[in-house]
Amino acid sequence: MNTNRHLWLLAGTSILVVIAAMILPPVAQPAEYHQFADQRNFFGIPNFNDVISNLAFLLSGSAGLAFLWQVHRNPAQTVFQDRKESRPYWVLFVSIASVAFGSIHYHWTPDIDHLLWDRLPIVIAIAALLSATIADRINLTAGLRLLPLLVVLAVLSVLYWYWTELHGCGNLNFYIVMQFYAILLIVWISVRFPSRYTHGNGVFQVIAWYAVAKAAEMLDREIFTWTDGLISGHTLKHLIAAFAAYWIVQVLRRRGAVR
């Protein structure tokens, strides 16, 4: 199957997924979502561990931006065959660094209004990674042209969820599409198309670590109990997800063009 047919297949499947999100019953935000296991305060900081652990995102995002700046200043760089390929990664690492501020803002006072700022950079980062994957494995021009569209759709998915919450009928459907369906697309594209660079399989490790982070989030209270209050699942989720983001930096450092 040629590239154009694959792009049309992806577009058609994505349209069907969006239609499904429109017609399926809305998935509401659970009322108990904001009741995290570790609510201890230290040094005057509420929910201390869930707040402070977000600094790991700032470190990962900053490491990525510092690396991209080094590449930008190096005329002999081999990380990108075309320097334009770095654009999705700039968006990705800015978003990852921004997760720190958005999530700190949310965990300081967990509620719907603050959750908006937590979710925006997360879903933008995933959209940027999808754009980078398409640019690398399917078509450079298509991946770069899709970047602004994917970012806009990511933002709209969060704003739509927030708008429905304000009107008493919370609907996470489109946010779920932009987060989890986008990740499935990254996996499918990475399985179906080889990377133009070495260490391309690093994306699977990134996704695997993110899956572990989501599992830790779901086991928030259980992990807090199992560790006798040492760490909660949600705090662990922050640390593992930040490590997954840093692994992208490591993949970029090691890769080179496939000969």
HELIX and SHEET records of a PDB file:
HELIX    1   1 THR A    3  ILE A   23  1                                  21    
HELIX    2   2 ALA A   31  HIS A   34  5                                   4    
HELIX    3   3 PHE A   48  ILE A   52  1                                   5    
HELIX    4   4 LEU A   55  ARG A   73  1                                  19    
HELIX    5   5 ARG A   83  SER A   86  5                                   4    
HELIX    6   6 ARG A   87  TRP A  108  1                                  22    
HELIX    7   7 ILE A  112  ARG A  137  1                                  26    
HELIX    8   8 LEU A  140  LEU A  166  1                                  27    
HELIX    9   9 ASN A  173  ILE A  176  1                                   4    
HELIX   10  10 VAL A  177  TYR A  181  3                                   5    
HELIX   11  11 ALA A  182  ARG A  192  1                                  11    
HELIX   12  12 GLY A  202  MET A  218  1                                  17    
HELIX   13  13 ASP A  220  TRP A  226  1                                   7    
HELIX   14  14 GLY A  233  ARG A  254  1                                  22    
END                                                                             
